[in-house]
Amino acid sequence: MKLTLVRHSTLDIAPQLCYGQSDVDVSAQFEQERLALQSKLAGFNFDAVYSSPLQRCHKLARALCADASLGLAADVIQLDPRLQELSFGDWELCPWDAIPRDVFDLWANDYANLAPPNGETFTELHARTQSFVSEVGSHSHGKNILVVTHGGVIRSMLAEVLNLPLKGLFRIGIDHASVTQISFAQAVPNISFVNR
């Protein structure tokens, strides 16, 4: 199985807002970013497509499926909540600088194990991400799978393949409308490319 991971395009949101699982819409640059992404995916053929149910991913998945060259139709998109971004709980849609600095620093120094109030830890995100990979992998041997998701989910998958600790994953750049590919074809998974 190969997972081709696409991060959603840029968003229609003020800078410096925490948005995690908030259902934020895509920006006015969506069409330009989609066209650039179509170009990056030219020559790929996919057997299935999965998407986070958040509109920024689902809209992109539908737009990508409208291109017949990918071999997919929008009605076959499988929405999976395990592909959602980290839940920031009470911090959702708050300016980052409105979060008390001492509280933010405590979380930032151990986000793998600490959750924002009413949110989730990165360890919890990682567990649901690995559940997704395990389940899809169990019935997708030899298949090419397109996954439209979020930066945190992609970083989590990379961490698992590379045996990296969850601390420090935000040092891995995953740009909007970028493509990352992981192959599970061999006994040891490998990363084909990151952040194209």
C-alpha positions in Angstrom: 0.0 0.0 0.0 1.1 3.5 -0.8 -0.4 6.5 1.1 -0.2 9.7 -0.8 -0.9 12.4 1.9 -2.2 15.8 0.8 -2.5 18.6 3.3 -5.4 20.9 2.7 -5.0 24.3 1.0 -4.7 27.7 2.8 -7.6 28.9 4.9 -9.9 31.8 5.1 -9.0 32.7 8.7 -7.1 35.5 10.4 -3.5 34.8 11.1 -2.3 33.7 14.5 -5.7 31.9 15.4 -5.7 28.4 16.8 -8.1 26.4 14.6 -7.4 22.7 14.9 -10.7 20.9 14.5 -12.7 24.1 13.8 -14.4 23.8 10.5 -12.7 26.7 8.7 -13.3 27.2 5.0 -10.7 27.5 2.3 -9.1 30.8 1.1 -9.7 32.7 -2.1 -6.5 31.1 -3.5 -8.2 27.6 -3.4 -8.5 27.3 -7.2 -4.9 28.3 -7.8 -3.7 25.9 -5.1 -5.9 23.1 -6.5 -4.5 23.5 -10.0 -0.9 23.4 -8.6 -1.8 20.3 -6.6 -3.3 18.6 -9.7 0.0 19.2 -11.5 1.9 17.6 -8.6 -0.4 14.6 -8.7 -0.3 14.2 -12.5 0.6 10.6 -13.4 -0.7 9.2 -10.2 -3.6 6.8 -10.2 -5.5 6.0 -7.0 -7.6 3.1 -6.0 -9.3 4.9 -3.1 -9.6 8.3 -1.5 -10.0 9.2 2.2 -10.6 12.6 3.6 -10.9 14.3 6.9 -14.6 15.4 7.2 -13.6 19.0 7.9 -14.7 21.1 4.9 -11.1 22.3 4.1 -10.1 18.7 3.3 -13.4 17.5 1.9 -13.7 20.4 -0.6 -10.2 19.7 -1.8 -10.8 15.9 -2.1 -14.0 16.6 -4.1 -12.1 19.1 -6.4 -9.2 16.6 -6.9 -11.7 13.8 -7.8 -13.2 16.0 -10.4 -10.0 15.5 -12.4 -10.7 12.2 -14.3 -7.0 11.5 -14.7 -6.7 10.5 -11.0 -9.2 7.7 -11.6 -11.6 8.7 -8.8 -15.0 10.1 -8.5 -16.2 12.4 -5.7 -18.9 9.9 -4.7 -16.2 7.4 -3.6 -14.6 9.7 -1.0 -14.6 8.0 2.3 -14.7 10.6 5.2 -12.9 9.4 8.3 -12.9 11.4 11.6 -9.6 9.8 12.5 -8.0 12.1 9.8 -9.0 15.3 11.6 -6.5 17.7 13.0 -5.6 17.9 16.7 -8.5 19.1 18.8 -7.4 22.2 20.7 -10.6 22.2 22.8 -11.3 25.5 24.5 -8.4 27.1 22.5 -10.2 26.6 19.2 -10.5 30.0 17.3 -8.7 31.9 20.0 -5.7 34.0 19.1 -2.5 32.2 20.2 -1.4 35.3 22.1 -4.7 35.3 24.1 -3.7 31.9 25.7 -1.9 32.7 29.0 1.9 32.3 28.2 2.6 30.0 31.2 -0.3 27.7 30.2 0.8 27.7 26.6 4.4 27.0 27.4 3.5 24.1 29.7 1.5 22.6 26.9 4.1 23.3 24.2 6.8 21.6 26.1 4.8 18.4 26.4 2.0 18.4 23.8 2.4 14.7 23.3 1.1 14.1 26.8 -0.8 17.3 27.7 -4.1 18.5 26.2 -5.5 22.0 25.9 -8.6 22.3 28.1 -11.3 20.0 26.6 -8.9 19.1 23.7 -6.7 16.1 23.0 -3.0 15.2 23.4 -0.8 14.6 20.3 -0.5 11.0 21.6 -4.3 10.7 21.2 -4.1 12.1 17.7 -1.2 9.6 17.0 -3.3 6.7 18.2 -6.2 7.5 15.9 -3.9 8.0 13.0 -2.2 4.7 13.5 -5.7 3.0 13.8 -6.5 4.5 10.4 -3.3 3.2 8.8 -3.7 -0.2 10.3 -7.3 -0.6 9.3 -6.8 0.7 5.7 -3.6 -1.3 5.3 -5.5 -4.5 6.3 -7.5 -4.4 3.0 -5.4 -2.3 0.7 -2.4 -4.4 -0.1 -0.8 -3.2 -3.4 -3.1 -0.2 -3.6 -2.5 3.5 -4.0 -4.5 5.5 -1.6 -5.1 9.3 -1.7 -5.6 10.8 1.8 -6.6 14.5 2.1 -5.8 15.6 5.7 -4.0 17.9 8.0 -0.4 18.8 9.0 -0.6 17.1 12.4 -1.9 13.8 10.9 0.8 13.8 8.3 3.5 14.5 10.9 2.1 11.7 13.1 2.4 9.2 10.2 5.9 10.3 9.5 6.8 9.9 13.1 5.5 6.4 13.2 7.5 5.3 10.1 10.7 7.0 11.3 10.3 5.9 14.9 10.5 9.5 16.0 9.3 10.7 19.4 6.2 12.9 19.1 8.0 15.8 20.8 9.4 18.1 18.2 7.3 17.0 15.2 6.3 20.6 14.4 9.9 21.0 13.2 8.8 19.0 10.1 7.5 21.4 7.6 4.2 20.3 5.9 3.0 23.2 3.7 -0.5 23.8 2.6 -1.4 21.9 -0.6 1.7 19.8 -0.3 2.1 16.1 -1.1 3.9 13.5 1.1 4.1 9.8 0.2 4.7 6.7 2.4 5.0 3.2 1.0 4.0 0.2 3.1 4.9 -2.3 0.3 7.9 -3.8 2.1 8.3 -5.2 5.7 9.7 -1.9 6.7 7.7 1.1 5.5 9.6 3.9 3.8 9.0 7.5 2.9 9.1 8.2 -0.8 9.0 12.0 -0.4 7.9 14.7 2.0 6.3 18.2 1.5 6.4 18.4 -2.3 
